[in-house]
Amino acid sequence: MGSLYAQYISERASKHIIENEFGFLVYSIEGQVLYIEDVYVKPEQRRTHLAKQMAEQAIEHAKQMGCKKLLGSVSAIANEKHQSVVTLINYGMKFHTVNGSMVYFIKDI
């Protein structure tokens, strides 16, 4: 069933969550776009490709739902924002747009 947070995300916000004891990934699907909204991995588990593995799970689900694009974002005011941008670029994402303090990146899936 998942954590209480996962139940909340699913019920209240109609979003999806992938989680395990080391981290979580929150995403939504709108039309042909998969939007990864939040990713968190415990510091001691970073650099183990856990975030990538969770993203790949979300992408597989999204493809089954007919998605063609992956959208990700970074808050310009967040801690570690530079590392987040580097991570998205290394994942093959390209700059898409800016809306307020959010910077969006996109790629085909």
C-alpha positions in Angstrom: 0.0 0.0 0.0 2.9 2.4 0.6 3.6 5.0 3.2 1.1 7.5 4.5 2.7 10.1 2.3 2.3 7.8 -0.8 -1.4 7.3 0.1 -1.9 11.1 0.4 -0.2 11.8 -2.9 -2.3 9.2 -4.7 -5.6 10.1 -3.1 -5.4 13.8 -2.7 -3.3 14.9 -5.7 -3.9 12.1 -8.2 -0.2 11.7 -8.5 2.0 8.6 -8.4 4.8 7.7 -6.2 7.7 5.2 -6.2 9.3 4.7 -2.9 11.5 2.5 -0.9 13.5 2.7 2.3 16.1 5.0 0.7 14.1 7.5 -1.3 11.0 8.4 -3.3 10.0 9.9 -6.6 6.7 11.7 -7.2 5.3 12.0 -10.7 2.2 12.8 -12.7 1.0 12.0 -16.2 -0.9 14.6 -18.2 -1.7 13.7 -21.8 1.6 12.5 -23.4 3.8 14.1 -20.8 5.3 12.5 -17.7 6.3 15.1 -15.2 8.7 14.1 -12.4 7.9 16.5 -9.7 10.0 15.4 -6.7 12.9 13.1 -6.1 14.6 12.4 -2.8 17.3 10.0 -2.0 18.9 9.7 1.4 22.4 11.3 1.4 24.2 8.0 2.1 22.5 6.4 -1.0 23.2 9.1 -3.5 25.5 8.3 -6.4 24.1 4.7 -6.4 21.8 5.4 -9.4 18.7 5.0 -7.2 17.1 8.1 -8.6 17.7 6.9 -12.2 16.2 3.5 -11.3 13.1 5.1 -9.9 12.8 7.4 -13.0 13.1 4.4 -15.3 10.2 2.8 -13.4 8.1 5.9 -13.8 9.0 6.1 -17.5 7.9 2.5 -18.1 4.6 3.2 -16.5 4.2 6.4 -18.5 5.0 4.7 -21.8 2.2 2.2 -21.1 -0.1 5.2 -20.7 1.0 6.7 -24.0 3.5 9.3 -22.9 6.1 10.5 -25.3 7.9 13.2 -23.3 9.6 13.5 -19.9 9.5 16.8 -18.1 11.6 17.6 -15.1 12.2 20.8 -13.1 14.5 22.5 -10.7 13.6 25.3 -8.4 16.1 28.2 -8.8 15.9 28.9 -5.1 16.4 25.3 -3.9 19.5 24.0 -2.1 21.7 21.9 -4.4 20.1 23.4 -7.5 23.3 23.3 -9.5 23.7 19.6 -8.9 20.1 19.0 -9.8 20.6 20.8 -13.2 23.8 18.8 -13.9 21.9 15.6 -13.1 19.1 16.4 -15.5 21.5 17.4 -18.3 23.5 14.2 -17.7 20.2 12.3 -18.0 19.8 13.7 -21.5 17.3 16.4 -20.8 17.4 19.8 -22.5 16.4 23.2 -21.3 12.7 23.8 -22.0 11.4 26.9 -20.3 11.3 29.0 -17.1 8.2 29.8 -15.2 8.8 32.0 -12.1 11.5 30.3 -10.1 11.1 27.0 -11.8 13.4 25.9 -14.6 12.0 23.1 -16.8 13.9 20.5 -18.8 12.4 18.0 -21.3 13.4 14.9 -23.4 11.7 12.3 -25.6 11.0 8.9 -24.0 
